[in-house]
Amino acid sequence: MKKNNQKGITLVVLTITIIILVILAGVTIYTGKDSIQKANLEGLKTNMLLIEAKSKEYLENASFKLGVNPNRDTMYNDAKENLSGEDKGTAVTADDGIVEKLLSIGIKQEDIDKGKVYKLTTENLEKMGINDVKSNDEEGWYIIVYNLEETTAEIYHTIGYQEKYSLTDIEQIEI
């Protein structure tokens, strides 16, 4: 009598193993995709919060200048000058190529006309101490809308997240 000592796995065991691996891969991909989205959202929020903190510092200095000068027009001009500069961004003007995009994300034409809207470049961010963050046409612009009268600053990102562009709106997103 001959004994059959063939060792190996059967086709059924191989099929079950492959199915289990496919299920595990699917779960891993789904979880990874969710984690990447959450990380992107948190990264955007963090960058916007850092910009907000720095812009509030500039805003407080500008507000202080409003209270020191007895001439209202001079005060306002001095205060506005305190909000711009090489490390603070550039005021967006009506002829800036970015205006149409800003209007589409909820920034008001009136704020642009009054000089309340500032565009930050990557270099501006670096001078603010915010490194490794891009602000350009390709990666999206970081925008600050100042309100000297109410001493507030709203931060926007032109690409945003899930069609939300302001920090106030992005902070409401839950993943």
C-alpha positions as CSV (number, residue, x, y, z in Angstrom):
1,M,0.0,0.0,0.0
2,K,1.3,3.4,-1.0
3,K,0.9,6.4,1.3
4,N,0.2,9.8,-0.2
5,N,2.4,12.3,1.7
6,Q,1.8,15.4,-0.5
7,K,2.0,18.5,1.6
8,G,0.5,21.9,0.6
9,I,-2.6,24.0,0.8
10,T,-5.8,23.3,-0.9
11,L,-7.5,25.7,-3.3
12,V,-10.2,26.4,-0.7
13,V,-7.7,27.5,2.0
14,L,-5.9,29.7,-0.6
15,T,-9.1,31.3,-1.7
16,I,-10.2,32.0,1.9
17,T,-6.7,33.5,2.7
18,I,-6.9,35.8,-0.3
19,I,-10.4,36.9,0.6
20,I,-9.3,37.8,4.2
21,L,-6.3,39.7,2.8
22,V,-8.5,41.7,0.4
23,I,-10.9,42.6,3.3
24,L,-8.1,43.7,5.5
25,A,-6.6,45.8,2.7
26,G,-10.0,47.5,2.1
27,V,-10.4,48.4,5.7
28,T,-6.8,49.7,5.9
29,I,-7.2,51.8,2.8
30,Y,-10.5,53.3,4.1
31,T,-9.0,54.0,7.5
32,G,-5.9,55.5,5.9
33,K,-7.9,57.7,3.6
34,D,-9.9,59.0,6.6
35,S,-6.8,59.7,8.6
36,I,-5.2,61.6,5.7
37,Q,-8.3,63.8,5.3
38,K,-8.3,64.5,9.1
39,A,-4.6,65.3,9.0
40,N,-5.1,67.7,6.1
41,L,-7.9,69.4,7.9
42,E,-6.0,69.7,11.1
43,G,-3.0,71.0,9.2
44,L,-5.0,73.7,7.6
45,K,-6.7,74.7,10.9
46,T,-3.3,74.9,12.6
47,N,-1.8,77.1,9.9
48,M,-4.9,79.4,10.0
49,L,-4.8,79.6,13.8
50,L,-1.1,80.6,13.7
51,I,-1.8,83.3,11.2
52,E,-4.7,84.5,13.2
53,A,-2.6,84.7,16.3
54,K,0.0,86.8,14.5
55,S,-2.5,89.0,12.8
56,K,-4.2,89.8,16.1
57,E,-0.8,91.0,17.4
58,Y,-0.6,93.3,14.4
59,L,-4.2,94.4,14.9
60,E,-3.7,95.2,18.6
61,N,-0.7,97.4,17.6
62,A,-2.8,99.1,15.0
63,S,-5.7,99.6,17.4
64,F,-3.3,101.2,19.9
65,K,-2.2,103.7,17.2
66,L,-5.9,104.5,16.7
67,G,-6.2,105.6,20.3
68,V,-3.0,107.7,20.5
69,N,-3.4,110.2,17.7
70,P,-6.0,113.0,18.0
71,N,-6.5,113.4,14.3
72,R,-9.0,110.6,13.2
73,D,-7.8,110.4,9.5
74,T,-4.2,110.3,10.5
75,M,-5.0,107.7,13.2
76,Y,-6.7,105.5,10.7
77,N,-3.9,105.8,8.1
78,D,-1.2,105.1,10.8
79,A,-3.2,102.1,12.0
80,K,-3.6,100.7,8.4
81,E,0.2,101.1,7.8
82,N,0.8,99.0,10.9
83,L,-1.1,96.1,9.2
84,S,1.0,96.0,6.1
85,G,4.6,95.4,5.4
86,E,7.2,92.9,4.3
87,D,6.3,90.5,7.1
88,K,2.5,91.3,7.2
89,G,1.2,90.8,3.7
90,T,0.0,93.0,0.9
91,A,-3.3,94.8,0.7
92,V,-5.4,93.4,-2.1
93,T,-6.5,96.1,-4.6
94,A,-9.3,96.1,-7.1
95,D,-6.9,95.3,-10.0
96,D,-5.3,92.3,-8.2
97,G,-5.8,89.1,-10.2
98,I,-7.1,87.3,-7.1
99,V,-10.1,89.5,-6.5
100,E,-12.6,87.3,-8.4
101,K,-11.6,84.3,-6.3
102,L,-11.9,86.2,-3.1
103,L,-15.4,87.3,-4.0
104,S,-16.3,83.7,-4.8
105,I,-15.2,82.5,-1.3
106,G,-17.2,85.2,0.6
107,I,-14.9,88.1,1.0
108,K,-16.8,91.4,0.4
109,Q,-15.9,93.8,-2.4
110,E,-16.4,96.6,0.2
111,D,-13.7,95.2,2.4
112,I,-11.3,95.0,-0.6
113,D,-12.2,98.6,-1.6
114,K,-11.6,99.8,2.0
115,G,-8.1,98.1,2.1
116,K,-9.1,95.6,4.8
117,V,-8.0,92.5,2.8
118,Y,-4.4,91.3,2.8
119,K,-2.8,88.5,0.8
120,L,0.1,86.6,2.4
121,T,2.9,85.1,0.4
122,T,5.0,82.2,1.5
123,E,7.8,84.7,2.3
124,N,5.4,86.7,4.5
125,L,4.5,83.5,6.4
126,E,8.2,82.7,7.0
127,K,8.8,86.2,8.3
128,M,5.8,85.7,10.7
129,G,7.6,82.6,11.9
130,I,5.3,80.1,10.1
131,N,7.7,77.9,8.1
132,D,7.1,75.2,5.6
133,V,3.6,76.6,4.7
134,K,3.0,77.6,1.1
135,S,0.8,80.5,0.1
136,N,0.5,80.9,-3.7
137,D,-1.7,80.2,-6.7
138,E,-1.0,76.5,-6.7
139,E,-1.3,75.7,-3.0
140,G,-3.9,78.4,-2.2
141,W,-3.5,81.8,-0.7
142,Y,-3.9,82.7,2.9
143,I,-5.9,85.9,3.3
144,I,-6.5,88.2,6.3
145,V,-9.5,90.4,6.5
146,Y,-9.0,93.1,9.2
147,N,-11.7,95.0,10.9
148,L,-10.1,97.9,12.8
149,E,-13.3,99.2,14.2
150,E,-14.2,95.8,15.8
151,T,-10.6,94.8,16.4
152,T,-11.1,91.4,14.6
153,A,-9.3,89.5,11.9
154,E,-10.8,86.7,9.8
155,I,-8.4,84.2,8.1
156,Y,-9.3,82.7,4.8
157,H,-7.7,80.1,2.5
158,T,-8.6,80.3,-1.2
159,I,-8.7,76.5,-1.6
160,G,-10.2,75.8,1.8
161,Y,-11.7,72.4,2.8
162,Q,-15.0,71.0,1.7
163,E,-16.0,74.4,0.2
164,K,-15.4,76.1,3.5
165,Y,-12.8,78.9,3.3
166,S,-12.8,81.0,6.5
167,L,-11.3,79.8,9.8
168,T,-14.6,80.3,11.5
169,D,-16.3,77.9,9.0
170,I,-13.4,75.4,9.0
171,E,-13.4,75.1,12.7
172,Q,-17.0,73.8,12.6
173,I,-16.1,70.8,10.4
174,E,-16.0,67.5,12.2
175,I,-14.5,64.4,10.7
